[in-house]
Amino acid sequence: MLRDWQTLFAPRPLATRALCLQLDGLAFPLWFASTDAADLKEVLPVDFLTAAEQARAGEFKFGQPRENFTLGRLAGKLALTGAMDARPPQTPGLSPDGTAGEALERKLRAFDIHNGERGEPLVRAGDDKLPTLAVSLSHVNGLGTAVAFPAGERVGMDLELIDAQRAETVRRGVPLSVEEEAWLRITSLPEATALLLLWTAREALGKALGCGLACQWETLALREIEAAGDGVWRGRFRHHPEFSCLCWVGPAAVISTAFTAR
Ligand SMILES: CC(C)(COP(=O)(O)OP(=O)(O)OC[C@H]1O[C@@H](n2cnc3c(N)ncnc32)[C@H](O)[C@@H]1OP(=O)(O)O)[C@@H](O)C(=O)NCCC(=O)NCCS
């Protein structure tokens, strides 16, 4: 789906891959952790999850939700580790050949990501100091993605695999704004992709606001959206003019971020 994946934990036979994507216009890089179900069994969550996170992972009865949770945590911790790193965002925490090994695992374990009352991710650093970083994350089957940013800023992200059935659910279940409908008629994107872009942008805003989808969905609607080149789209929201969104359309997935203008 994306170029330039780096392999994590390379000595293991089946490795998890990681990728850092910098979108022009977003101050913070997006991190991805990818694997398939078989791979994840080789990357022992005990290597990078805290005890509390391992307990939470153990609460999932079925494999896929547990793996999605774990991939989301891995992406979140990579993003946090990267944000702590003084080096440029293309390389944080990872050596060029991907063999970061135990040092990276230790850094990842130093962050605990738990959830607040509304489900929002909360970061605790091992030193018990007040967290200086926050994270937003999303996970679908085999892919976790996250963005880390200074605590106090409001950023949300959402990811959807491009899937006709999922798009149809959006089409049937989500009343779109006049501007969203107008954009759907003129956009060069295939309709399923365009619908999922609108949906992920709304979910990203819900996460940035901290309510998720537990709100009137029309309050998350977009009022404008335009192509910014290279598969990137920029937008503004109808009821939250203080937020912008940046969406990235890949061959298999759509990722949106919502954030307040700096
Ligand atoms: C937040 C929400 C939009 C998640 O969307 P999703 O597409 O199912 O799942 P994603 O993988 O994209 O995101 C999941 C992550 O969002 C984050 N999240 C959950 N609630 C959040 C909130 N209120 N604010 C910000 N982030 C939130 C969490 O980190 C979660 O991952 P984790 O549980 O592993 O930590 C959705 O679950 C929601 O709105 N929940 C609120 C409660 C609610 O309305 N429940 C009924 C839903 S029908």
The ligand as a MOL file (V3000), in Angstrom:
LIG
                    3D

  0  0  0     0  0            999 V3000
M  V30 BEGIN CTAB
M  V30 COUNTS 48 50 0 0 0
M  V30 BEGIN ATOM
M  V30 1 C -13.8950 6.8200 18.3980 0
M  V30 2 C -14.5840 6.0370 17.2940 0
M  V30 3 C -14.9350 7.0390 16.2220 0
M  V30 4 C -13.5930 4.9810 16.8010 0
M  V30 5 O -13.7410 4.6810 15.4490 0
M  V30 6 P -13.4330 3.2740 14.7450 0
M  V30 7 O -13.4330 3.5720 13.2950 0
M  V30 8 O -14.3620 2.2510 15.2700 0
M  V30 9 O -12.0130 2.8010 15.2330 0
M  V30 10 P -10.5580 3.3650 14.9160 0
M  V30 11 O -9.6720 2.1980 14.8080 0
M  V30 12 O -10.5430 4.3380 13.8060 0
M  V30 13 O -10.2010 4.1630 16.2310 0
M  V30 14 C -10.1110 3.5190 17.4370 0
M  V30 15 C -9.3120 4.3940 18.3600 0
M  V30 16 O -9.9190 5.6790 18.4710 0
M  V30 17 C -9.5330 6.2140 19.7140 0
M  V30 18 N -10.7300 6.7790 20.3310 0
M  V30 19 C -11.7860 6.1170 20.8440 0
M  V30 20 N -12.6820 7.0040 21.3420 0
M  V30 21 C -12.1530 8.2280 21.1480 0
M  V30 22 C -12.6000 9.5430 21.4600 0
M  V30 23 N -13.7520 9.7740 22.0800 0
M  V30 24 N -11.8080 10.5790 21.1310 0
M  V30 25 C -10.6230 10.3880 20.5120 0
M  V30 26 N -10.1470 9.1480 20.1770 0
M  V30 27 C -10.9250 8.1000 20.4990 0
M  V30 28 C -8.9590 5.0740 20.5620 0
M  V30 29 O -7.5650 5.2620 20.6670 0
M  V30 30 C -9.2990 3.8580 19.7540 0
M  V30 31 O -8.3240 2.8310 19.7850 0
M  V30 32 P -8.0270 1.9810 21.1080 0
M  V30 33 O -9.3570 1.6690 21.7080 0
M  V30 34 O -7.2690 0.8130 20.6290 0
M  V30 35 O -7.2190 2.9000 21.9910 0
M  V30 36 C -15.8610 5.3480 17.7520 0
M  V30 37 O -15.5590 4.1510 18.3800 0
M  V30 38 C -16.6920 6.1920 18.7190 0
M  V30 39 O -17.2200 7.2140 18.3930 0
M  V30 40 N -16.8150 5.8210 19.9540 0
M  V30 41 C -17.5330 6.6870 20.9120 0
M  V30 42 C -18.6230 5.9490 21.6170 0
M  V30 43 C -19.7450 5.6180 20.7200 0
M  V30 44 O -20.3910 6.4260 20.1050 0
M  V30 45 N -20.0450 4.3600 20.6270 0
M  V30 46 C -21.0360 3.8650 19.7680 0
M  V30 47 C -20.4880 3.7420 18.3720 0
M  V30 48 S -21.7540 3.1940 17.2820 0
M  V30 END ATOM
M  V30 BEGIN BOND
M  V30 1 1 1 2
M  V30 2 1 2 3
M  V30 3 1 2 4
M  V30 4 1 2 36
M  V30 5 1 4 5
M  V30 6 1 5 6
M  V30 7 2 6 7
M  V30 8 1 6 8
M  V30 9 1 6 9
M  V30 10 1 9 10
M  V30 11 2 10 11
M  V30 12 1 10 12
M  V30 13 1 10 13
M  V30 14 1 13 14
M  V30 15 1 14 15
M  V30 16 1 15 16
M  V30 17 1 15 30
M  V30 18 1 16 17
M  V30 19 1 17 18
M  V30 20 1 17 28
M  V30 21 1 18 19
M  V30 22 1 18 27
M  V30 23 2 19 20
M  V30 24 1 20 21
M  V30 25 1 21 22
M  V30 26 2 21 27
M  V30 27 1 22 23
M  V30 28 2 22 24
M  V30 29 1 24 25
M  V30 30 2 25 26
M  V30 31 1 26 27
M  V30 32 1 28 29
M  V30 33 1 28 30
M  V30 34 1 30 31
M  V30 35 1 31 32
M  V30 36 2 32 33
M  V30 37 1 32 34
M  V30 38 1 32 35
M  V30 39 1 36 37
M  V30 40 1 36 38
M  V30 41 2 38 39
M  V30 42 1 38 40
M  V30 43 1 40 41
M  V30 44 1 41 42
M  V30 45 1 42 43
M  V30 46 2 43 44
M  V30 47 1 43 45
M  V30 48 1 45 46
M  V30 49 1 46 47
M  V30 50 1 47 48
M  V30 END BOND
M  V30 END CTAB
M  END
